[in-house]
Amino acid sequence: MSSLAEITVALGDAVEDSFEKGSDDDVDTWVRVKTSAWRDAASTLREKLDYDYFCFLSAIDWLPSPYGRGEEDPTAERAAIDSTIRQGYTGGATRMQVFARLVNHRTHHGVTLKADVPDDSLTIDSWVGVFAGANWHERETHEMFGISFAGHPDLRNMYLPTDFEGHPLRKDFPLLARIVKPWPGIVDVEPLPGGSDEEGEAE
């Protein structure tokens, strides 16, 4: 039985969609589970299938940026933006998704689990009770995307001031620095004391 088949059997009705690509020696697997099964899916993979190495957890905002490419054109380019949300491998039904990477320490097979985050509550269960290492990953995701993790012991900010407004990794968060100076920005270089480069070469 393949790794994907084992995973889908173990997770049962929790599986919404799955995808696998690569060769037998280098195969990668994605599985989207129901929002309500997010925490239990992690526990099942760890306890039943030895996916006991937690790599990371984060989120994806699938909303196309309302600022256009590079945020350098606030008029014409915005008008042409395709606002259709496409969730990538294994699909989805919401703007925000969480995803996490687990690896089986025996087989070295990795699986990326995904789940939709409800648009109305932006809340999903915490993995901290299953993988302690998910603690700061969930704090970072909460801070940067505004997603709450039910059952997390302490969702304090790690990078931003506590009174900071907004979530910088959301697609609709305005990066004002890019509007003022288009990314990656033009570096203003002052001439060196003593004259220009041409004068220096002439000497």
N, C-alpha and C positions, 0 to 999 in steps of 0.2 A: 504494500500500500504506500502511495506517495505521501510526502509530508503534507501537502494540501488536503489530500483525502483524509488523513488522520486528524487534521485540525478541524475540518468541517464536520466529521463524525463526532468528535469530542464536544464541539460547541453546539451541535444540533440545530434547534430552531432559532438560536441566537444569530445565526449567519444570515446577513442580508445579501451579500454578494462576495465574490472572490475572484482573484486573478493571479496567474502565475506565468513567469517567463524565464527563459534561460535554459541551459542544458542540464543534464543530470548532475554534473560536477559543480555547476554554478547556477543554481536556480534561486529565484527570489519570489516571495509570496506576499500578497496583500489580501487581507480579509476585513470586510466591513461588517460590524456587528450592530445589533439593535442598541439604541441608546440605553435602554433599561438593563442591558446585559454587559455593559462596558466593564464594570468591576469584576463581575463573575467570570467573564471571558479571560481576563488576566489570571485569575485564580485557577481556572480550569487548565489553561496551558501550562502553568507552573507545576501544579500538583499531578496532573495526569500525563503530560507529555514532556516534562523536563525542560520547558522553556523558562529557565531560571536565571538567565542573564538579562538584566534590564539595561538597555542602551540609552534611550531617551524618550521623552514625551513632549509634544508641542501641539500646535494648532495650525490650521490653514484657514485663511479668509479667502474664499473663492470669489468674492465680489470683484469684478473688474474695476480698476482704479478710476474714480470719477475725475481725476485730474489729468488723464491722458498720459502718454508716454513721456517719462522724464519730468512731467509737470511744467514743461517750459512753454506750452501753448495753452493759455487759459480760455481760448475762444474757439477757433476753427477745429482744433483736434478733438476737443471735448464733444463737439457735436457729432463726430463720427464714431464715438465709442460704442462698442457692442456691449450692452449691459447684461447679456445672457450669462448665467452662472453655470459653469461646467466643473464638476467635482473630480475629474481625473479618474485614475484606476478605481474600480469597484463602485463608482457613482456616488450618489447621495441625494438628499432632499432638502438640505439646509445650507445657509451661507457659510456657517462655521462648522468645521470638523476638528476633532482631536485625533491625533494619531500617535502611536508608540511603537517602539521597536524592541522585540524580544528575540533571543537566540537560545537554541538548545545547545548546552555545553558539550554534549556527547557527539552530536552529529554536525554541529556548527551551522545548522540551518537557521536562517533568520526569517521572521515573519513581521510584517507591519500591520498592526491592528488599527482600524479606523472606526469612528462612530460619529454620527450626526449630533450636533449640539442644538437643542431646540431654540428656534429664533426668539420665542417669547420669554424664556427664562435664562438662556445662556448658562445653564447649569448642567453638570454631569457628575457622576460619582467619582470620588477620589480613589487613586490606586495606592495611596500611602500604606494602607493596611495590608496590601499584598507585596508591594515593593517599596521599602523605606526610601530607596533612592529617588522615587518619584516626587519626593517632597518639594525640593527647590525647582524642579521642572514645572510642577503645577503652579508654584508661586510665580515663576516667570511668565507662564502662559496666562495666568490671571491678570498680571500687571500689564502685559503687552497686548492682550486681546480682549480682556474684560470677561473672560469665562470663569465662572465659579465652579469649585470642586466640592461637592457635598461630602462632608466627613473629614475634610482637610483640617488639621489642627491649628494652622496659623497662616492665613493668606496675606501676610504683610508684604508690602513692596520691598524689593531688593535693590533696585537701581534708582527709582524716581522718588522725589519728595512725596510725602504722604498726601499733600494737598494738590498734587499734579492732576490736571484735568485731561481726560482722554486716554487712549490706548495706542501707542505709537506704531504697532504692527498691523493695525487695521487698515484696509485699503482706503478708507475714507478719512484717515487722519492726515491733515494738511502738513506737509513738510515745508514749512515756510522758507527754510534756507535754500531749497531748490527753486522756489518761486523768485526769491531775491536774486540768486545767482544760479543759473541752470546747472544741473549736475553734469559732470563732476566739478564744475566751477572753473573760473578763470583765475589763475594765480597772478596777482600783480607783483611783478618783480621790480624792485627798485635798483637803479644802476649803482654799481660799486663806487666808492669814493675814488676820485682821481680820474674819472672820465668813463666813456663808453667802452664796450668790448672792442670796437673798431680801433679806437685810439690805443688800446692796450696792444693790439696786434701790430699796429704801425710802429710802436716803440720796439 
